[in-house]
Amino acid sequence: MPDFGFVGASYTTRSIYQDDQECINFYPEIDPTKQPGERGIVALYPTPGLVTEIQFPINAEVRGMRALSGLQYAIAVCGNRVYLIQTNLSYTQVGTLSTYVGPVSITDNVMTSQGLTAYIVDGVNRYYYVVATNTFVQLPSTDGPWQGANVCDVVDNYIIYNQPGTQNWSSTDLGSPLSTQAWFGAKDGSPDSLVSLIVDHRQVYLLGEVTTEVWIDVGTQIVGLLTFPFQRVSGTSSQNGIGAPFSLVRFAETFMFLARDTLGTATIGMMKGYEYQRVSTHAVENSLIGVNVEDARAWSFQQEGHEFYVINFPTIDLTWVYDLATQQWFKWLWWDSATATYHRHRGQNCIAFANKNLVGDYDNGKIYSLDFDTYTDAGNPIRRLRRAPHITTDLQRQYFEEFQIQFQPGVGLPTGQGENPQAMLRWSNDGGSTWSNEHWVGIGRQGNYTNRAIWRRLGWSRDRIFEVAITDPVKAVIVSANLKASAGDN
């Protein structure tokens, strides 16, 4: 029974007797040169490890980050402090916010008179930082039609932002961080409040609680007096809003988010033009039933042709990842070896900066780089797990003589943990309700390129599920699996 579906994505249904597949800290990769049924057409590769690059002097969440235009500087907010980061990853505190916790939104623009300027909103206030003059300003309540904002973005030399809890949104003056004109418009095509906004292909998408509409810069002038320079684009209303304002990120030449409509919430998808396209599976959505998802945080990154959408759910301590290349979902989790439990991934925001993908930790003031050649989370073990589909033949007895997983062999380390890396196999004979003990075999010491990971004399079952885990810090690639089994009489 070669390649019986052992390699695959996460998919656990409402009844584990239908499907109980897990893929944790592995991501599938498809070889387009192979035909269906060939060995290794799908392999499992280890998710990247974390390398600590920055430890801020405050143990708090990294609330937001942005690589500024020109890629010479980045802005990060940790606790109530604002830091300017340079390409050598040195940093300097440049400002202080009035809030200490919760997500912030950051954008930037090259202002007409001040040059490169970052713009930050934290819900309560709006701020800007001018790089050339090292000037940090909290905008006064007299600036603009209101004081605070949750989210911001930039289009056509305007910075745009929302008014929390309303339908309203505004923009700065052209080429300025100030809003002296006090312009504003309203997402009033439907009565739901504006929750988040994003600029895509120079169009402003206004995502409400259950609907979305699109506006565009028209630069309107009436009798020489400037009015709000944006107008709604006719025919662009979508019957999907957003269920978590910070689930919204750029992805695949569009953007992706956790959606909500009048029928419910907790599907995940992307906009295709002006239409919402669901990409989450029933298994992903099943994990979110009855969950408050409003605090979900998402980020995205690209590596080796894979574009990943990563969404954290703090309430249920879970991280799901969607891979555009394979259109499959897997889980990316942090392993607490002290309690032997999984938790959501440490990263809650991400930027591409200094030739690295940098992620900010959700509580300890650290920024990490994602490294596909590192096999720990900043020194903490990563537990990688694959649970395969059910193996059954009309619920008749099957006798399992031999199970072999083709790991990439010879990946052991010279010394220490991982010198003789081990894979741990267990199985369930009752559809995933109970499990056997773990059975360990080696996957190959350093240079042992002919090693085979084989388990023998595995008993019988009418409904068998195999599960394999590995915690050693090595390049644990699963290429394929083979099973020798024979049918019984009943």
Secondary structure by P-SEA (a helix, b strand, c coil): cccccccccccccccccccbbbbccbbbbbcccccccccccbbbbbcbbbbbccccccccccccccccccccbbbbbcccbbbbbccccbbbbcccccccccbbbbbbcccccccbbbbbbcccccbbbbcccccccccccccccccccccccccccbbbbbccccccccccccccccccccccccccccccccccccccccbbbbbcccbbbbbbbccccccccccccccccccccccbbbccccccccccccccccccccccccbbbbbcccbbbbcccaaaaaaacccccccbbbbbcccccbbbbbbbbcccbbbbbbbccccbbbbbbbbcccccccccccccccccccccbbbbbcccbbbbbbcccccccccbbbbbbbbbccccccccbbbbcccccccccccccccccccbbbbbbbbbcccccccccbbbbbccccccccccccccccccccbbbbbbbbcccccccccbbbbbbbbccc
